[in-house]
Amino acid sequence: MQKRKSICKQLGIKQEELAMFLNISKGQLAMYETGKRDLPTSATLQLAPMLKFMQDESLKSGSAEMLKFQTEQQKKVLEQLLKDNKYHQIILKKKLEIAEKKYQSNVAAMQLMRYLEKEAPETRLIKVIEAKATSELEKNGLEVVTKYKIQKEVLQAEEKILLKLLG
């Protein structure tokens, strides 16, 4: 007896399933696959046509059909991912524009506050403007703008990869 390649892997099923089909125990099949024992004649007669079929050209045409189906499925998934990506890019673009406008507005408010401090140092309005601008800068500061820019670049890179896979 010589060591054989795993028959279950060749057939694409589990040992238990093949053993049940051949009406033998899983242990007998395992010992056969490791080369420690032969199969009963009835099991060998059932297994031989299966192995021959797996090696025939008829399987290649079936494989081609399966491959075509898999390729079509992959294309559908990639197209959906591309649509989702474009949607996320649009949403992120709007968020980025809003965050940049808020950031610029708050920076301008801080500059105005500095000017007003020189002109009228003890005005309550200055403190209100400063508090509001500081609060808004904490919420929509440069770190938020940078985060959105990074996310935008990641989505653009993902889009390039998806287009490459589709192309």
PEZIMO-V437918 format. One record per residue. SS is DSSP state (hx for helix, st for strand, lp for the rest). PHI is phi as a letter, one per 30 degrees, with the letter a starting at -180 (* if undefined). OMEGA is omega in degrees with one decimal (999 if undefined). Layout:
# PEZIMO-V437918
SS/PHI/OMEGA + SS/PHI/OMEGA
This chain:
# PEZIMO-V437918
lp/*/177.9 + lp/c/-179.4 + lp/d/-176.8 + lp/c/173.3 + lp/d/-177.7 + lp/e/-178.6 + hx/d/179.9 + hx/d/178.2 + hx/d/177.8 + hx/d/-177.4 + hx/d/178.1 + lp/i/177.9 + lp/b/-179.8 + lp/d/179.2 + hx/e/-178.3 + hx/d/-178.4 + hx/d/179.5 + hx/d/179.1 + hx/d/178.4 + hx/d/-180.0 + hx/d/-178.4 + hx/d/-178.5 + lp/h/175.3 + lp/b/178.7 + lp/d/178.3 + hx/d/179.0 + hx/d/177.9 + hx/d/-179.8 + hx/d/179.3 + hx/d/179.2 + hx/d/177.0 + hx/d/-179.0 + hx/d/178.4 + lp/d/176.7 + lp/i/-178.1 + lp/c/-176.3 + lp/a/174.4 + lp/c/176.1 + lp/d/171.9 + lp/d/-176.0 + hx/e/-179.0 + hx/d/179.0 + hx/d/178.8 + hx/d/179.3 + hx/d/176.7 + hx/d/-175.3 + hx/d/-175.7 + hx/e/179.6 + hx/d/178.0 + hx/d/-179.5 + hx/d/178.4 + hx/d/179.2 + hx/d/-179.4 + hx/d/-178.5 + hx/c/-177.5 + lp/d/178.6 + hx/d/-179.0 + hx/d/178.5 + hx/d/-178.8 + hx/d/177.9 + hx/d/175.7 + hx/d/178.0 + hx/d/179.4 + hx/d/177.8 + hx/d/179.5 + hx/d/179.0 + hx/d/178.4 + hx/d/178.4 + hx/d/179.6 + hx/d/179.7 + hx/d/177.8 + hx/d/178.5 + hx/d/179.3 + hx/d/180.0 + hx/d/178.5 + hx/d/-179.8 + hx/d/179.8 + hx/d/178.1 + hx/d/177.9 + hx/d/177.4 + hx/d/178.8 + hx/d/177.0 + hx/d/178.7 + hx/d/-179.8 + hx/d/-179.8 + hx/d/177.6 + hx/d/180.0 + hx/d/177.4 + hx/d/179.2 + hx/d/179.5 + hx/d/-178.5 + hx/d/177.8 + hx/d/178.8 + hx/d/178.6 + hx/d/-179.7 + hx/d/178.8 + hx/d/179.7 + hx/d/-179.3 + hx/d/178.8 + hx/d/178.5 + hx/d/179.2 + hx/d/179.8 + hx/d/-179.6 + hx/d/179.1 + hx/d/-179.2 + hx/d/176.0 + hx/d/178.0 + hx/d/178.6 + hx/d/177.7 + hx/d/178.2 + hx/d/177.1 + hx/d/179.2 + hx/d/178.7 + hx/d/178.5 + hx/d/-178.0 + hx/d/177.4 + hx/d/179.0 + hx/d/-176.2 + hx/d/-178.5 + lp/b/-171.4 + lp/d/-174.8 + lp/c/-179.4 + lp/c/178.5 + hx/d/-179.6 + hx/e/179.1 + hx/d/-179.3 + hx/d/178.0 + hx/d/179.0 + hx/d/-179.4 + hx/d/-179.4 + hx/d/-179.8 + hx/d/-179.0 + hx/d/178.8 + hx/d/178.9 + hx/d/-179.9 + hx/d/177.9 + hx/d/176.6 + hx/d/179.7 + hx/d/-173.8 + lp/b/-178.8 + lp/d/-178.4 + hx/d/179.7 + hx/d/177.7 + hx/d/178.7 + hx/d/179.5 + hx/d/178.3 + hx/e/179.1 + hx/d/178.4 + hx/d/178.0 + hx/d/178.4 + hx/d/178.6 + hx/d/179.0 + hx/d/178.0 + hx/d/178.9 + hx/d/177.8 + hx/d/177.5 + hx/d/177.7 + hx/d/179.2 + hx/d/178.9 + hx/d/179.4 + hx/d/179.9 + hx/d/178.3 + hx/d/178.2 + hx/d/179.2 + hx/d/178.2 + hx/d/-174.2 + lp/d/999
